[in-house]
Amino acid sequence: MNKDWVEGIDVSHWQGDINWSLVRQSGCKFAFMKATEGATYTDPSFAKNRTQSATEGILGGAYHYFRATSKVEAQIEHFVQTIGASGSRPLLPVLDVEDPKQWKGMSTLDLSGMVIAWLEGVEQRLQMRPLIYLSPSFADEMLAADKRLAKFPLWLAHWANGDPRVPEPWTNWTFWQYSSKGKIDGITENVVDLDRFNGDLEALCTLMRHA
């Protein structure tokens, strides 16, 4: 492991009531929080997690779980309205694409087109370039290494003992979710996903506070 990599977590309501002070004391520097899913669902813990993690000085991002059955424009609007509250500290936006079953029967061209439409739409609305979260197999099988995706930074889900496999069209990862079964002080309900940033703390601050 690179000693300069920065440690973080990603959470949703499944982690229960989080003690963010203990999370910070454990060495966690950043957290991605589930904000929305589809066109209507808002994670019930998002507002609290956003406020309390920011109070502890933890750098934040917000992710949207994409639903292939919902209109892209409606999902963009729901996400932007949820995280773009006036006066709130900006959060790095993320699109979470997974669960190949929900994309059954859809061509890779249609699938990648929907994904890119969300990413570009959110970038235009928030003036922040979103990350995309996926596994290597999802990129290979569902997105067919669409070169248009390469401009969006990669948050890679690969629970590997060694270095993760970076799928095309990317050549490197920006964030790496390396475990789905982590334990950390401050989270007692269920396990938590563990993440790393591919850089030092200064670079992380620049990326997550660029808005």
C-alpha positions in Angstrom: 0.0 0.0 0.0 1.2 3.5 -0.8 1.8 5.4 2.4 0.5 8.6 0.9 -3.0 7.1 0.2 -5.8 8.7 2.2 -8.3 6.5 4.0 -12.1 7.0 3.9 -15.5 5.3 4.0 -18.8 5.3 2.2 -22.1 5.1 4.1 -25.9 5.0 3.8 -28.7 4.5 6.3 -27.6 0.9 6.6 -24.8 2.1 8.9 -27.3 3.4 11.4 -26.6 6.3 13.7 -22.9 7.2 13.1 -20.7 8.9 15.7 -18.7 11.1 13.3 -16.3 12.3 16.0 -15.1 8.7 16.6 -14.9 8.2 12.8 -12.7 11.2 12.5 -10.5 10.1 15.4 -10.0 6.7 13.7 -8.2 8.4 10.9 -10.9 8.7 8.3 -10.4 11.8 6.1 -13.3 11.5 3.7 -16.7 10.0 3.4 -19.1 9.3 0.5 -22.7 9.4 1.6 -25.7 8.0 -0.3 -28.0 10.8 -1.2 -30.5 9.5 -3.7 -31.7 6.6 -5.7 -33.8 6.7 -8.9 -36.1 9.6 -9.4 -37.7 9.9 -6.0 -35.8 8.1 -3.2 -33.7 10.1 -0.7 -31.6 8.2 1.8 -33.1 9.0 5.3 -29.7 9.5 6.9 -28.2 11.7 4.2 -28.9 15.1 5.7 -27.7 14.1 9.2 -24.6 12.4 7.8 -23.8 15.4 5.7 -24.1 17.9 8.5 -22.3 15.9 11.2 -19.4 14.7 9.0 -18.8 18.3 7.9 -18.8 19.5 11.5 -15.9 17.0 12.1 -14.0 18.3 9.2 -14.4 15.2 7.1 -14.3 15.8 3.4 -17.6 14.8 1.7 -19.0 13.3 -1.4 -22.6 12.3 -2.3 -23.6 9.5 -4.5 -26.7 8.7 -6.6 -27.7 5.0 -7.2 -28.8 4.9 -10.8 -32.1 3.1 -11.7 -32.4 2.1 -15.4 -36.2 2.2 -15.1 -36.3 5.9 -14.2 -35.9 8.8 -16.7 -32.4 10.2 -16.6 -33.6 13.8 -16.5 -35.7 13.1 -13.4 -32.8 11.4 -11.7 -30.6 14.4 -12.4 -33.1 16.8 -11.0 -33.7 14.7 -7.9 -30.0 14.4 -7.1 -29.2 18.1 -7.8 -32.1 19.3 -5.7 -31.1 17.0 -2.8 -27.4 17.9 -2.6 -27.5 21.5 -3.9 -29.1 23.2 -1.0 -28.2 26.8 -0.8 -25.5 27.6 1.7 -24.5 24.0 2.1 -20.9 22.9 1.7 -20.3 21.5 -1.8 -20.1 17.7 -2.1 -18.3 15.8 -4.8 -21.0 14.1 -6.9 -20.9 10.5 -7.8 -22.9 8.2 -10.0 -23.2 4.6 -8.7 -23.9 2.0 -11.4 -24.1 -1.7 -10.4 -26.5 -4.6 -10.3 -26.5 -5.9 -14.0 -29.9 -7.5 -13.5 -31.7 -4.1 -13.8 -30.0 -3.5 -17.1 -31.2 -6.8 -18.7 -32.3 -6.4 -22.3 -30.6 -3.1 -22.8 -27.8 -2.6 -25.3 -24.4 -1.4 -24.2 -24.8 1.7 -26.3 -28.1 2.6 -24.7 -26.7 1.8 -21.2 -23.6 3.9 -21.7 -25.7 6.7 -23.2 -27.8 6.9 -20.1 -24.8 6.9 -17.8 -23.1 9.6 -19.8 -26.2 11.7 -20.0 -26.5 11.7 -16.2 -22.8 12.5 -15.7 -22.8 15.3 -18.2 -26.1 16.7 -16.9 -25.0 16.8 -13.3 -21.7 18.4 -14.3 -23.5 21.1 -16.2 -25.9 21.7 -13.3 -23.4 21.7 -10.5 -20.3 22.8 -12.3 -18.4 19.9 -10.8 -17.2 16.8 -12.7 -18.8 13.7 -11.1 -17.0 10.5 -10.3 -18.4 7.2 -11.5 -18.5 4.2 -9.2 -18.4 0.7 -10.7 -16.6 -2.6 -10.6 -14.2 -3.8 -13.3 -16.7 -6.5 -14.5 -19.5 -3.9 -14.8 -17.2 -1.7 -17.0 -16.2 -4.7 -19.1 -19.5 -6.4 -19.6 -22.1 -3.6 -19.4 -20.3 -0.4 -20.6 -18.0 -2.1 -23.2 -15.1 0.3 -22.3 -16.9 3.3 -23.8 -14.2 5.8 -24.4 -16.5 8.7 -23.6 -16.4 7.7 -19.9 -12.6 8.2 -19.6 -12.9 11.9 -18.7 -14.9 11.1 -15.6 -12.7 10.1 -12.6 -13.1 6.5 -11.5 -14.1 5.2 -8.1 -13.3 1.6 -8.4 -15.1 -1.2 -6.5 -12.6 -4.1 -6.4 -12.2 -6.1 -3.2 -8.8 -7.4 -3.9 -5.8 -8.3 -1.7 -3.4 -6.7 -4.1 -3.7 -3.7 -6.5 -7.1 -3.4 -8.1 -7.6 -4.1 -11.8 -8.4 -0.9 -13.7 -10.8 -1.5 -16.5 -10.8 0.3 -19.9 -11.2 3.1 -20.8 -9.5 4.3 -17.6 -5.8 4.0 -17.0 -5.9 4.7 -13.2 -8.3 4.9 -10.3 -9.0 8.0 -8.2 -10.8 6.3 -5.4 -10.7 2.6 -4.6 -13.3 0.8 -2.5 -11.1 -2.1 -1.3 -13.4 -3.7 1.2 -17.1 -4.1 1.8 -16.7 -5.6 5.3 -14.8 -3.0 7.2 -15.0 -2.1 10.9 -14.3 1.5 12.1 -14.8 3.3 15.4 -18.1 5.2 15.4 -20.0 2.7 13.3 -21.5 -0.1 15.3 -24.5 -1.1 13.1 -23.4 -3.4 10.2 -20.1 -3.3 8.4 -18.9 -0.4 6.3 -17.2 0.0 2.9 -13.6 1.1 3.1 -12.0 3.4 0.5 -8.7 4.9 -0.4 -7.8 8.0 -2.4 -5.0 7.7 -4.9 -3.0 10.7 -3.7 -2.0 12.6 -0.6 -4.2 14.7 1.7 -3.4 18.0 -0.1 -4.5 16.5 -3.5 -7.7 15.2 -1.9 -8.5 18.6 -0.4 -8.0 20.2 -3.8 -10.3 17.6 -5.5 -13.1 17.6 -3.0 -13.2 21.4 -2.4 -12.9 22.6 -5.9 -16.4 23.9 -6.2 
